[in-house]
């Protein structure tokens, strides 16, 4: 099926797609989100552990996960440019190709015990994740403004399946080739990305027009809006802290002598907690407003660190990871809903790209620093440091008055 060509879109009158097309797009994007989320779970579940085994220094153990995030940040603007000029679906297919290649390169890196090749695979996986980031905004294309938070959150809800499929994919395949742990996992990851590409072929979205390519306000005027600044800061803090703590947690459990299966299970419930609230987060945003929902998310993230500080038993790791996932969902979706209020249709891909680039650029710093802090000072220091950006996020909420 082909993308639907459209006429130029007026700055304040977004094109509304037929309801059947909207439903089809949301269904396909939700399933694709689930499959892509499983790929991300594989990267996060294995990245620090494989890095710990292959890295030339303990300080570089979480570098593969950091490069995964760097890949996201580095590819966000190119993805936005492709979507703006050639349509979102073209960007989707390029991303799934990168995801398939990421799995194959990672498998080769495990076979050859090559740390830097594994880092390259993680960069490609990050490029795939950069495309997946746009699924939530693509779901809002052609949808009436009052229904956009609901559409956005429904697509994010596909991550619930990722939370179940991803860890089970790791558990069931990591030892299929005993001499090359996780090699079979990455082969399956490549296959999952290829299936996602087939689904995305059926997405129907408006093709870009000359007006949508060149129209809109200057970027400096858009990013100067207090609401946009607040949205970016809250989104960045939510994702930074989620990645900061989630990256370190599996390795911290490993260093505490806890079984790898416990780490994978904790990550599974963390991912489920990240996405399960999405089925009602859109309604919460519509009823209470994005700022209040985002504030609740930041509070849950703070509670997560407090639980983890209490002890280092399996239950505390799991409880902290679940609270962290819930907090991320409310914080990130609240911030994303604010972003949708900051641009006109012709400005969408530019503004969304600026937001995501900032969010994931900051997130890359968090994932890299968490490994160093964990190696040098321990898990409790990682948790105490997390309160610093949390306070910044709460301060940013003051810029939004609702």
C-alpha positions as CSV (number, residue, x, y, z in Angstrom):
1,X,0.0,0.0,0.0
2,X,1.3,3.5,-0.8
3,X,1.4,6.6,1.3
4,X,-1.5,9.1,0.7
5,X,-0.5,12.2,-1.3
6,X,-1.9,15.4,0.1
7,X,-2.3,19.0,-0.8
8,X,-0.5,21.8,1.0
9,X,-1.5,21.9,4.7
10,X,-2.5,25.2,6.2
11,X,-0.5,26.2,9.2
12,X,-3.4,25.9,11.6
13,X,-5.5,23.3,9.9
14,X,-4.0,19.8,10.0
15,X,-5.2,17.2,7.4
16,X,-7.4,14.6,9.0
17,X,-7.1,11.1,7.7
18,X,-10.1,8.8,7.4
19,X,-10.8,6.9,10.6
20,X,-10.1,3.5,9.0
21,X,-6.7,4.7,7.9
22,X,-6.0,6.2,11.4
23,X,-6.9,2.9,13.0
24,X,-4.8,0.9,10.6
25,X,-1.8,3.2,11.1
26,X,-2.1,3.0,14.9
27,X,-2.4,-0.8,14.8
28,X,0.7,-1.2,12.6
29,X,2.7,1.3,14.5
30,X,1.7,-0.3,17.8
31,X,2.9,-3.8,16.7
32,X,6.0,-2.3,15.2
33,X,6.7,-0.5,18.5
34,X,6.4,-3.8,20.3
35,X,8.9,-5.5,17.9
36,X,11.3,-2.6,18.0
37,X,11.0,-2.5,21.8
38,X,12.1,-6.1,22.0
39,X,15.2,-5.2,20.0
40,X,16.0,-2.4,22.5
41,X,15.4,-4.7,25.4
42,X,18.0,-7.1,23.9
43,X,20.5,-4.2,23.6
44,X,20.0,-3.0,27.2
45,X,19.9,-6.5,28.7
46,X,23.1,-7.6,27.0
47,X,25.1,-4.4,26.3
48,X,26.7,-3.9,29.7
49,X,27.3,-7.6,30.3
50,X,28.9,-8.2,27.0
51,X,30.8,-4.9,27.3
52,X,32.1,-6.0,30.7
53,X,33.4,-9.2,29.1
54,X,34.9,-7.6,26.0
55,X,36.0,-4.1,27.1
56,X,39.7,-3.3,27.6
57,X,38.8,-1.5,30.8
58,X,36.0,-1.8,33.4
59,X,35.2,1.9,32.8
60,X,34.1,1.0,29.3
61,X,31.7,-1.7,30.3
62,X,28.6,0.4,29.6
63,X,30.1,2.1,26.5
64,X,28.1,-0.2,24.1
65,X,24.9,0.9,25.7
66,X,26.0,4.6,25.6
67,X,26.9,4.2,21.9
68,X,23.4,2.8,21.4
69,X,22.1,6.0,22.8
70,X,24.6,8.1,20.8
71,X,23.4,6.3,17.7
72,X,19.8,7.5,18.6
73,X,20.9,11.1,19.1
74,X,23.2,11.2,16.0
75,X,20.5,9.8,13.7
76,X,17.5,11.8,14.9
77,X,18.1,14.8,12.6
78,X,18.9,12.6,9.5
79,X,15.7,10.6,10.2
80,X,13.7,13.8,10.5
81,X,15.2,15.1,7.3
82,X,14.3,11.9,5.4
83,X,10.8,12.0,6.8
84,X,10.3,15.7,5.9
85,X,11.5,15.2,2.3
86,X,10.4,11.6,1.5
87,X,7.7,10.8,4.0
88,X,7.8,9.0,7.4
89,X,7.4,5.5,5.9
90,X,10.7,5.8,4.0
91,X,12.4,6.7,7.2
92,X,10.7,3.8,8.9
93,X,12.0,1.3,6.4
94,X,15.6,2.7,6.5
95,X,15.5,2.3,10.3
96,X,14.4,-1.3,10.2
97,X,17.2,-2.1,7.7
98,X,19.6,-0.6,10.3
99,X,18.0,-2.7,13.0
100,X,18.4,-5.9,10.9
101,X,22.1,-5.1,10.2
102,X,22.6,-4.3,13.9
103,X,21.7,-7.8,14.9
104,X,23.9,-9.5,12.3
105,X,26.9,-7.3,13.2
106,X,26.4,-7.9,16.9
107,X,26.3,-11.7,16.3
108,X,29.6,-11.4,14.4
109,X,31.2,-9.4,17.2
110,X,30.3,-12.0,19.8
111,X,31.7,-14.7,17.5
112,X,35.0,-12.8,17.1
113,X,35.2,-11.3,20.7
114,X,35.5,-7.9,19.1
115,X,34.5,-5.1,21.4
116,X,34.6,-2.2,18.9
117,X,32.6,-4.2,16.4
118,X,30.0,-4.8,19.1
119,X,30.0,-1.0,19.6
120,X,29.3,-0.5,15.9
121,X,26.4,-2.9,16.1
122,X,25.0,-0.9,19.0
123,X,25.3,2.3,17.0
124,X,23.3,0.7,14.2
125,X,20.8,-0.4,16.8
126,X,20.6,3.2,18.0
127,X,19.9,4.4,14.5
128,X,16.9,1.9,14.4
129,X,15.7,3.2,17.8
130,X,15.9,6.8,16.5
131,X,13.3,5.9,13.8
132,X,11.2,4.1,16.4
133,X,11.1,7.3,18.4
134,X,9.0,8.9,15.6
135,X,6.3,6.2,15.8
136,X,4.6,8.0,18.7
137,X,4.5,11.3,16.8
138,X,3.5,9.6,13.5
139,X,0.5,8.1,15.2
140,X,-0.7,11.7,15.8
141,X,-0.4,12.6,12.1
142,X,-3.8,13.1,10.5
143,X,-5.6,12.8,13.9
144,X,-7.8,15.6,15.5
145,X,-5.8,17.6,18.1
146,X,-8.0,16.4,21.1
147,X,-7.3,12.7,20.2
148,X,-3.6,13.0,19.7
149,X,-2.5,12.2,23.3
150,X,-4.6,9.0,23.1
151,X,-3.1,8.0,19.7
152,X,0.4,8.7,21.0
153,X,-0.1,6.7,24.2
154,X,-1.7,3.7,22.4
155,X,1.3,3.3,20.1
156,X,3.6,3.5,23.1
157,X,1.5,0.8,24.7
158,X,3.0,-1.6,22.2
159,X,6.0,-1.7,24.5
160,X,4.1,-4.0,26.9
161,X,4.6,-6.8,24.4
162,X,8.3,-5.8,24.1
163,X,8.6,-6.2,27.9
164,X,7.5,-9.8,27.6
165,X,9.1,-10.8,24.3
166,X,12.5,-9.1,24.7
167,X,13.6,-10.7,28.0
168,X,12.2,-14.1,27.0
169,X,14.0,-13.8,23.7
170,X,17.3,-13.2,25.7
171,X,16.6,-16.0,28.2
172,X,15.6,-18.6,25.6
173,X,18.4,-17.9,23.1
174,X,21.4,-16.7,25.0
175,X,22.9,-20.2,25.6
176,X,21.9,-21.8,22.3
177,X,25.6,-21.6,21.2
178,X,27.4,-22.2,24.5
179,X,30.8,-21.0,23.3
180,X,29.2,-17.7,22.0
181,X,26.7,-16.5,24.6
182,X,24.1,-14.1,23.1
183,X,25.1,-14.8,19.5
184,X,21.8,-16.6,18.7
185,X,20.0,-13.8,20.5
186,X,21.3,-11.2,18.1
187,X,20.4,-13.4,15.1
188,X,16.8,-13.5,16.3
189,X,16.9,-9.7,16.9
190,X,17.8,-9.2,13.2
191,X,14.8,-11.4,12.2
192,X,12.4,-9.4,14.4
193,X,13.5,-6.1,12.8
194,X,12.9,-7.6,9.4
195,X,9.3,-8.6,10.4
196,X,8.8,-5.0,11.6
197,X,9.7,-3.7,8.1
198,X,7.0,-5.8,6.5
199,X,4.4,-4.3,8.9
200,X,5.5,-0.8,8.3
201,X,5.0,-1.2,4.5
202,X,1.3,-0.8,5.1
203,X,1.4,2.5,7.0
204,X,-0.4,5.3,5.1
205,X,0.6,8.8,6.0
206,X,0.6,12.1,4.1
207,X,3.4,12.6,1.7
208,X,5.4,15.8,2.3
209,X,4.5,18.9,0.2
210,X,6.6,21.9,-0.6
211,X,4.7,23.8,2.1
212,X,5.5,21.2,4.8
213,X,9.2,21.1,3.7
214,X,9.8,24.8,3.8
215,X,6.9,26.2,5.9
216,X,6.8,27.2,9.6
217,X,8.4,29.7,11.9
218,X,12.1,30.1,12.4
219,X,13.5,27.5,14.7
220,X,14.7,30.1,17.2
221,X,11.2,31.3,17.7
222,X,9.9,27.8,18.4
223,X,12.6,26.7,20.9
224,X,12.2,30.0,22.8
225,X,8.7,29.0,23.9
226,X,8.6,28.3,27.7
227,X,6.3,25.4,27.1
228,X,8.8,23.9,24.6
229,X,11.7,24.4,27.0
230,X,9.7,22.7,29.8
231,X,8.8,19.8,27.5
232,X,12.4,19.2,26.5
233,X,13.8,19.4,30.0
234,X,11.2,17.1,31.5
235,X,11.5,14.6,28.6
236,X,15.3,14.7,28.9
237,X,15.3,14.2,32.7
238,X,12.8,11.4,32.4
239,X,14.8,9.5,29.8
240,X,18.1,10.4,31.3
241,X,17.2,9.0,34.7
242,X,15.5,5.9,33.2
243,X,18.6,5.1,31.2
244,X,21.0,6.2,33.9
245,X,19.6,3.7,36.4
246,X,18.5,0.9,34.0
247,X,21.9,0.8,32.4
248,X,23.6,0.3,35.7
249,X,21.1,-2.0,37.3
250,X,21.8,-5.3,35.4
251,X,25.5,-4.9,35.9
252,X,25.0,-3.9,39.6
253,X,23.0,-7.1,40.1
254,X,25.7,-9.1,38.3
255,X,28.4,-7.6,40.6
256,X,26.3,-8.4,43.6
257,X,26.3,-12.1,42.6
258,X,22.7,-12.3,41.7
259,X,21.8,-14.7,38.8
260,X,21.5,-13.4,35.3
261,X,18.0,-14.7,35.1
262,X,17.0,-12.4,38.0
263,X,18.5,-9.5,36.1
264,X,16.6,-10.4,32.9
265,X,13.3,-10.8,34.8
266,X,13.8,-7.5,36.6
267,X,14.3,-5.8,33.2
268,X,11.2,-7.6,31.8
269,X,9.0,-6.1,34.5
270,X,10.7,-2.7,34.1
271,X,9.9,-2.6,30.4
272,X,6.3,-3.7,31.1
273,X,6.0,-1.0,33.7
274,X,7.4,1.5,31.1
275,X,4.6,0.8,28.6
276,X,1.6,-0.7,30.3
277,X,0.3,2.7,31.7
278,X,0.2,3.9,28.1
279,X,-3.3,2.4,27.7
280,X,-4.6,5.1,30.0
281,X,-1.9,7.8,30.1
282,X,-3.5,9.6,27.2
283,X,-6.8,9.8,29.2
284,X,-4.9,11.1,32.2
285,X,-3.3,13.8,30.1
286,X,-6.7,14.8,28.7
287,X,-8.2,15.0,32.1
288,X,-5.5,16.4,34.3
289,X,-3.1,18.0,31.8
290,X,0.3,17.1,30.7
291,X,2.2,19.0,33.4
292,X,0.5,17.2,36.3
293,X,1.0,13.8,34.6
294,X,4.7,14.6,34.1
295,X,5.1,15.7,37.7
296,X,3.7,12.4,38.9
297,X,6.2,10.6,36.7
298,X,9.1,12.5,38.1
299,X,7.9,11.7,41.7
300,X,7.8,8.0,40.9
301,X,11.3,8.1,39.5
302,X,12.5,9.7,42.8
303,X,10.7,7.0,44.7
304,X,12.4,4.4,42.6
305,X,15.9,5.6,43.8
306,X,14.7,5.7,47.4
307,X,13.6,2.0,47.2
308,X,16.9,0.9,45.6
309,X,18.8,2.8,48.3
310,X,17.1,0.7,51.0
311,X,18.9,-2.6,50.2
312,X,20.5,-4.6,47.3
313,X,18.3,-7.7,47.4
314,X,16.5,-8.9,44.3
315,X,13.2,-7.5,45.5
316,X,14.6,-4.0,45.9
317,X,16.2,-4.1,42.4
318,X,12.9,-5.3,40.9
319,X,10.8,-2.8,42.9
320,X,13.0,0.1,41.9
321,X,13.0,-1.0,38.2
322,X,9.2,-1.2,38.2
323,X,8.8,2.2,39.8
324,X,11.4,3.6,37.4
325,X,9.4,2.3,34.4
326,X,6.1,3.8,35.7
327,X,7.7,7.1,36.3
328,X,9.3,7.2,32.9
329,X,6.0,6.5,31.2
330,X,4.2,9.4,32.9
331,X,7.1,11.8,32.6
332,X,8.0,11.1,29.0
333,X,4.5,10.9,27.6
334,X,3.5,14.0,29.5
335,X,6.5,15.8,27.9
336,X,5.7,14.4,24.5
337,X,2.1,15.7,24.7
338,X,3.5,19.1,25.5
339,X,5.7,19.0,22.4
340,X,2.6,18.4,20.3
341,X,1.2,21.8,21.6
342,X,4.3,23.7,20.5
343,X,4.2,23.3,16.7
344,X,2.0,23.6,13.6
345,X,1.7,20.7,11.2
346,X,4.4,22.0,8.8
347,X,6.8,22.4,11.7
348,X,6.2,18.9,13.2
349,X,9.2,16.9,12.0
350,X,11.7,19.8,12.7
351,X,10.4,20.4,16.2
352,X,10.1,16.8,17.1
353,X,13.6,16.2,15.9
354,X,15.0,19.0,18.0
355,X,13.2,17.6,21.0
356,X,14.3,14.1,20.5
357,X,17.9,15.1,19.7
358,X,18.1,17.0,23.0
359,X,16.5,14.3,25.0
360,X,18.8,11.5,23.7
361,X,21.9,13.6,23.6
362,X,21.5,14.2,27.4
363,X,20.5,10.5,27.8
364,X,23.8,9.4,26.2
365,X,25.7,11.3,28.9
366,X,23.7,9.5,31.6
367,X,24.3,6.0,30.3
368,X,28.0,6.5,29.9
369,X,28.5,8.2,33.3
370,X,26.5,5.5,35.1
371,X,29.0,2.8,34.3
372,X,31.9,4.9,35.5
373,X,30.2,5.8,38.7
374,X,29.2,2.2,39.3
375,X,32.7,1.0,38.7
376,X,34.3,3.6,40.9
377,X,31.9,4.3,43.7
378,X,29.2,1.7,43.7
379,X,25.4,1.4,43.1
380,X,24.4,3.7,46.0
381,X,26.4,6.6,44.5
382,X,24.6,6.1,41.2
383,X,21.3,6.4,43.1
384,X,22.2,9.5,45.0
385,X,23.4,11.3,41.9
386,X,20.1,10.6,40.2
387,X,18.4,13.2,42.5
388,X,20.3,16.1,40.9
389,X,18.6,16.0,37.4
390,X,15.3,15.1,39.1
391,X,15.3,18.4,40.9
392,X,16.0,20.2,37.5
393,X,13.0,18.4,36.0
394,X,10.7,19.5,38.8
395,X,12.0,23.1,38.4
396,X,11.2,23.0,34.7
397,X,7.6,22.3,35.5
398,X,7.3,25.9,36.8
399,X,7.6,27.2,33.3
400,X,4.2,25.6,32.4
401,X,1.1,27.2,33.9
402,X,-2.1,25.1,33.5
